Amino acid sequence: MMAPSSGGFGGPAMKRLNIGDAVHDGWTAFCRAPWSFVLFALLLTGLQILLQPLQEQVLRGARGETLGVGDWLLFLVGLAASLAVSCWGNVGMVRGAWQALAGERPTLGSLLRWDGLGFRRVFGAWIALTTLLSIPLLVVVVVLAGAIGVAWLLERGGLQLTEATLGLPLLLVGLLVILLLGLMLVALLYYGVNQQFISQIALLENRTGMATVQRGRGLVDPQWLLLLLLGVIKLLLLAMGLVTFGMGLMVAWPVSSCISTAAYRHLVKAESV
């Protein structure tokens, strides 16, 4: 499978993405091997369902039951296995979509094929993005912990804290937390849009970690609002799959992946125009 040219990060002169063409090409790619895509999605969903009981071990603690080391170990094993299945499935979907866009008919075997190098690149990109997005949440936790710590130290020092004394500081801390949470939501929306091709970039351009995240920003930012619309279309497609008793998701998921890969392909080609 040939990797596309990485090109530059785009700019004002970049040719605008035609969402209609991306949707049409994605659907056409899916129709070249619909049963392969659907069976692959069904297999991945089945594996996730089988792993679900392991991850639900910690829910026993919420019911007042005592959790042992074995329960936490099973939870961690289930969580790690679930992430591995998701990443493996993502690699297979993107690889199959890319092949279908090139006119090939990917088989179930080609979608299932293990690609260790691609798995590591995609998983590394996910970790880099998660780390980046965790920074605002970490700031919120630090601010709250700092405020609680200061109040505790003042109380330990013998200072009588009343509602009147704490009123203004608590108000300021509350406003700061609300501001930080708002910024976190903005960051999630921003990166949610410009990182919708993170798997395609990591897999097809041989990039790792933060380099993939930066490439996603450079590729999407010049047409961020247009790509926001594409993201909404894909979310609606997945929502339609969910409301059909979940079975429609077996079609909506690979179709959405094909549309994403088609849009990515259009953007990369537009860089050379």
N, C-alpha and C positions, 0 to 999 in steps of 0.2 A: 504494500500500500504506500503510495507516494505521499509525502507530506507536502502541503502547500507552501508556497513561498511566504515567509513571514512578513516581508515587505516592511513599510514604515508604519507609524502609528496613525496614519490618516491625517486629515485636516479639512479645512473648509472646502477644498476642491474635490474632496472625495464624492464619488457618485452616490446619490441617495439610494437607500435600500427600497426595493419595491416589495412591500409586504405580500401583495397578491401573488407575485411570482414565487416568493419563498414558500407560501402556503401551498401553491399549486405543485411546485417541485417536490416539497416534502410529502404531499399526499401521493404523488406519482411514484416516488421512491418506495413508500410503504406498500403500494399496490403491486410492486414487482415481486415481493415475497411476503404477502400478508400472513400466511400461516406460520412462517418461520418467526416473524416478529411476535405474533400473538402467543405462540407456544412458548417462546422464550420469556415473555412477560408473565405468562401463567406459571412457568417453572419458578421464576424468581419470587413471585408472590407466594407460592406454596412454601418455598424455603423460609421466607420471612414469617409465615404463619406458624411453621414448625418451631422456629426460634423464639416466638413470642412468650411461651410459658417460662422460659429461662429468665427473660427480662422482667417478668411480673413477680419474681420472687420477692423483690423489695417492697411490693405493695402490701405484703403481709404485715410489715411494720406499721403501716398506716391503720391497720385494723387492731392494733394493740398486741400483736404477736411478737415474740422475741426472735430476732434475726441472728443467726449464727454466721460463722466465717464461711461455711459452705454455701449459705444462701447468697452472700455477697460475691463469692467466687463464681457461682452459677450465673448471677446477673452480669458480671463483667465478661464472662465467656460468651453469653448470649449477645451482649451489646457489641463485642468485638466481631463476632461472627456475622451479626446483622449488618454492621458497617462494611465488612468484607464482601458480603453478598451484594450490597447496594453498589459498591465501587466496581465489582466485577461485572454486574449487570449494566452499569453505566458505560463501561468500556465496550462491552459487546454491542449495546444499542448504537453507540456512536460509530463504531467500526462498521456495523451492518448498514447504517444509514449512509455512510460515506461510500460504501461499495454500491449501494442501490442508486445513489445519485450519479455514480459513474456509469450506470447502465447495467451493472451486474445483478445477479439474483442471489443474495446471501442465503445460505442454508442454515438450518438450526445448528448444525455442527460448527459452522464458522462463527456463529454468534456465541456458542458455548466455549469456543477455544480459549484457553488460558493464555494471557499475555502479561507475563510478570513485569516487564519493563513498563508497559502502558499502565498497568495497575499501580505501580509505585509512583509514576508521574501524576496520575489523576488523584490518587490519595494524598500525595504531598501537596498538591495544589489546594485540595479541600482543607487540609490542616493549616496551610498558610492563610487562607481566607478566614477560617474560623478563629485563628489567633488574632487576625486584624480586627474582626468584628467584636471580639471579646474585650477589647481595650475600653470602649465606652462603658460597658457593664462593670468592668473592674473599677473604673473611676467612680461610678455610683456606689459600689460596695465600700470603697475606701472612704468616700465622703460620709456615708452613714456610720461606718465603724469609727471614724474619727470623731463625729459628733457624739456618739454614745460613749466613747472613751473619755472625751473631755468632761461630759456630764458626770461620769463615774468618778473621775479624779477630783472634781469639785466637791462632790458629795463626800468622798473619802477625806477631803481636807477640812471637813466640818462646815462647809458653806451650806446654809439652808436654802435649798432651791424651791421656789414657789412658782406657781403658774405665771405670775406677773413677771418674775425674773427670767423665766425661760421663754416667755411669749415671743419676743422679737427674734432671739437666736433660732428658735424652732421654726419660725416663719421663714427666716432666711435660708435655713437648711432645707426646708420643704420646697421653697422656690428653686433652689439650686438643683435639688434632686429631680424636680419636674423638668427643668431646663435640660439636664443631662439625659433624662429618659427621652425627651423630645428629640435631642440630637442623635441619640442612639437609633430611634425609629427612622429618622432621616437617613442615617448611614445605612441601615438595613435596606431601605428602599433603593438608595443610590447603588449600593453594591449588588443588590438583588437583580437589578437591571443590567448593569455593565459586567456582571460575572455570569450571565446566563450561557456563555460559551466557554466556561472555564474547562469543562471536560474535553471539548473539541480542541481547544488550544493546547492543553497539556498533552493530549494523545497524538494530535496530528502535526504539531509543530515542535515536538521533542523539547518542550520547556518544562521546568520544574518550579515548584514553590512560588515565591513572590514574583518571579519573572512572569509566570502565567497570569497572576493577578494584574500586574502592570500592563501586560499586553491586552488583557480584557478591557481595561480602562481606555487605553489608546484606541482600541478598535471600535468601541461602542460610544464613547463620550461625544464624538462629533455628531451623532444622530441619537442621542440619549432618549429624547421624547418619542421618537419613532420606534425605538427598541422597547420602550415602556409599553406602547400599544401592542407590539408583538408579544410581550410577556403577558399582557392581559388576555390576549386571544388564546394563548396556550393554557392559561389558568382556567378560562371558561371551558376549553376543550376537556381538560382533566376533570373539572366539576361536572360536566355532562356525563363523563364516564362513571363518576362516583354515584350519581343519582340513579343510574340504571342498575341498581343492586350490586354495584361494584364490578360487574362483568364487563361493562363498557370500558372500564379502565384498562383492560387487557388490549384494547384497540387504541384508546386515547393516549396511553403512555408512549408506545412506539411511534404513533403519528406525531405527537408533540416532539419527540426526539428527532424524527426525520425533518420536521419543520425547522427546528433549531439548527440542525446541521446544514440544511439548505440555506438558511439565512446567513450562517457563518461563511458558507462557501461563496455567497454573493458578495459579502463584505470584503473577503480576501481578494476576490477577483477585481472588485472595484478599486482596490488600492493601486493596481497597476494601470488604471485608466488615466 
